C-alpha cells in the first residue's frame, strides 16, 4: 500500500517512565464527553478540544460539514494516553487547530472494542504497528486515511496542519489512501483454503503447534524470549493441556518456570497480590504498573489449573492473593468487578508501588536486613533513582536455611512486614480506578472463580461467581434476552459484542460444571442461539464482532487472532463445542468444525496466536465428558473436579435432567460415573478411582 510520506510517524520509544505534571489546562465549559460515563472519556470532558463521543450525530456532522474525522482512542489506565492529553489535548493552540479542521471523536477502547479493532487494523496497515493512544484520521464517511499512535506536540501540530491542507487542496490523495486501507482491512478477513498437503490430522496439528512454539521459549526466565514480557495465560494453558496429555516434560517445565518467575517478579504485587499488565524487561521485574481485571482473572484460572497439575504451594498462594486483590480493589458494591487500576499516581508511573531502601528499612525496623534480602532490596529489586520494585527471588526453604531461621519464624516476620508496608502504602495517593463494569471482563472473572472453586473447593468463590452472574443477568440483559456491554452509575449501555456473548456463555458453562446447576447451561444455550442468529456470517463460516444490526463502521470487524484475551471467534468456537456435546447438537459441532477449518493454515504458521483455537480443536477431536448420575451426584461432582485432568467436561444430575447428554443415561439406585468421548460411552463405574483409564486421557 502506498503511504502518505509527508506526515511523520509517531515516536513510541521515548524514555519509558515519562513523568508529567498533573496540572491541566481546563476550560470552564465542558465538551460533549461530559454526558458520558466512561472514566476515560470523562478525563477529557474539560479539554479545550471539542471532543465528541462516537455516535451517529458525530458521524453525521463530519459528512454535513465535509470535515475529516479525527478518532482518538485510549483507555483510562493508559500512561501514554495521559501524556498526550497533557502535552497536546490540554493545549489551547493545538485544540484550536483540531476544532477548526476536524470533527474530533474520543473513544474508550474498552467500551467500543469494535471501533478500536477497526482503526487499529488501519493504523497497523499504514505503519506496521499499533498501540495506544491510537490516533486515526478518517474521511467524513468513516473510512480511515492515515494514523499513528503517540505523537509529541510539535509532531502533532504539523500532522494536523498538513492533513488539513491536503484535504482542502488535494483530497483525492486521502481518498485514494482510504480506499486502499479499507480494501486492506477486507483482505485481512479472507481465509486460506486448506490444500491436500495441509491435511494433517488434528493430533498432528496440535503437536506441530506445540513444537513450533517451543522455538520461542525463554528457557531461563519463562515466557517468550526478549522484552517486553506479557503474561499470556491462554498460551500457557495450551502448553499445560498438551504437556499433561503427551507427558511432554519440556512443555510442562516451561509452564511451571513461567508461572514461577512471574509470581516472584515485580510484575506481581508482592504485598497485595495481583498482576500488572506486562514487564518492560525480560526478567518480569519492572512492570507497566496498570492492573487490569482481564489479566488477573485469566491468571487466577491458569495458576489454579497449574496447581492441579504440579501441586506447587506458590501457585495456590497466587490464586488466593489475586482473588483477594480483586475483591479488595476491583469489586463493586453491586458484586460485579471494575475494570482497572491506573499505572500512574501523582503523574508518575508506578509511584504508588515503589520503595527507597531508606523507606523500606525504616518501616521494617530491626528485621530490615533479612527482609531486604528476601525482597531483593538494592539488588534484584533495584530499578533506578534509588527505587526498588519488590521481588521474591528465593525459595523460602533455601532462604531460611541460609539465614539459619525457621520457616515458621520467618513467615511471621514476613507477614508482619507486609502489613506494615501496606499500611504505609495506603497513605500514598492511589492510582485512579476505572469504575466501569464490562460484561466480557466480568465473564472472565466468573470463570476464574468457578475454576478456582473446582480446584480448591472454596465455597465463597463459587458464591461470588454466581452473584456476579446474577448481576449481569439482572442489570445487563434486555427484556428480549440481548446483552449490554458496559454498566456504570446504575445504567447499562452499548449492545454487547461477540466477546461479551462468547466469554459469558463459557462462564455460564463453567458455573454449570462447578455444581451441576442446569439453569446456567440452559441460559448458555439460549445465548448461543442469539449469537448464531445475529452474528454468524454464513459466507466466511465465522462470527462478526458486531451484530448484523450494527453498521456504523465501513467494514465489520472480525476477531480471529488470540491475544492476551483469546479471540472472540475462538471463544465462541469453544462454547459451541461444549454446548454441542452437552446438548448433542450436531449443528453446533458442525459450525465449530467449519470455523476451525478456516483457521488451520494460520494455526500451523503462527501457533502462539491460535492457542484457544487449538484448545477448541482438542475438545472437538476428543469430546471427553464424565457424567455423574444418581444419589449424591452433585457432591461427587465437586470431588471429581478437584482431581480431573484438563480438557474433560463434566455433567451431573441426581434425578431427571434437562440436559440431553445426562438425561439419556439411565438412573440407578446408586451413584454411577459414565466416561464418554466421540466414540460413545463406556459402561458406567460406581467408584471414583475407577474413572481414570490411561487411554481416556491420551491425545
Number of C-alpha atoms within 10 A of each C-alpha: 9 9 14 14 7 10 17 13 17 16 12 16 7 8 7 12 13 12 16 16 11 13 10 14 14 15 14 9 11 18 19 17 23 18 13 14 17 23 19 26 24 18 15 23 24 23 26 24 27 23 29 23 21 17 10 9 10 16 19 13 14 21 16 9 12 17 21 25 26 27 26 24 27 24 24 26 24 19 26 21 20 22 21 18 17 19 18 20 25 21 18 16 13 19 19 14 15 22 15 13 21 23 26 24 23 21 24 20 20 22 23 18 19 22 20 22 16 20 31 25 20 27 24 16 21 24 15 10 13 21 16 20 23 22 25 22 26 24 21 21 17 21 26 31 28 25 27 28 25 23 23 15 17 11 15 20 17 14 18 18 15 14 23 20 13 13 19 13 10 12 14 12 13 22 17 12 20 21 13 21 25 19 12 16 21 15 10 11 15 10 15 12 12 13 8 7 6 12 12 12 10 16 14 12 20 22 17 17 22 23 14 15 17 17 10 13 19 16 15 12 19 23 27 21 15 14 14 16 22 20 25 22 24 24 27 25 23 26 25 24 24 24 20 19 16 15 12 15 11 14 24 22 16 24 25 20 18 23 25 19 22 24 25 23 26 30 31 30 23 21 20 18 20 29 30 24 23 25 23 18 14 18 23 27 26 25 27 25 28 23 27 23 25 20 24 27 26 24 26 29 25 26 30 27 25 24 21 22 18 11 12 15 9 16 23 21 16 24 27 18 19 22 22 16 19 23 15 11 15 24 19 15 7 11 18 27 25 23 24 25 23 23 28 26 18 18 18 17 23 20 19 19 23 20 21 17 17 11 13 20 17 11 17 20 11 10 15 18 13 17 20 19 19 21 24 19 26 17 12 20 25 22 18 9 7 13 19 25 27 29 29 21 18 14 11 15 11 11 18 19 11 9 11 10 12 13 15 10 10 19 13 10 15 19 11 12 20 17 13 16 17 13 12 12 16 11 9 13 12 17 24 17 18 19 21 23 26 26 29 25 27 26 29 25 31 30 28 28 32 30 28 28 25 29 24 19 17 13 12 11 20 23 14 18 26 20 16 21 25 14 14 25 16 11 17 26 18 13 8 6 13 15 25 23 24 25 23 16 9 7 10 21 15 13 20 23 25 27 26 23 27 26 27 29 28 24 30 28 28 24 27 21 24 26 23 23 17 20 14 20 25 18 16 24 21 13 19 20 13 17 20 18 12 16 19 20 15 10 6 14 17 26 25 23 25 23 21 13 9 11 10 16 15 14 14 20 22 23 19 24 23 22 16 17 19 24 25 26 26 30 26 29 29 27 28 30 27 25 24 22 23 21 17 15 15 14 12 22 21 15 20 27 19 15 21 22 18 19 21 24 19 15 22 18 13 14 25 24 20 26 27 28 29 27 24 24 25 21 21 25 17 19 22 23 23 22 22 31 31 20 17 15 23 21 14 19 25 20 16 19 23 17 12 18 17 19 19 18 22 24 25 30 24 18 14 14 15 14 18 13 18 23 16 11 17 11 18 12 8 12 19 24 24 20 22 21 19 13 9 11 15 11 10 19 15 14 10 15 9 10 17 12 10 7 7 15 16 12 17
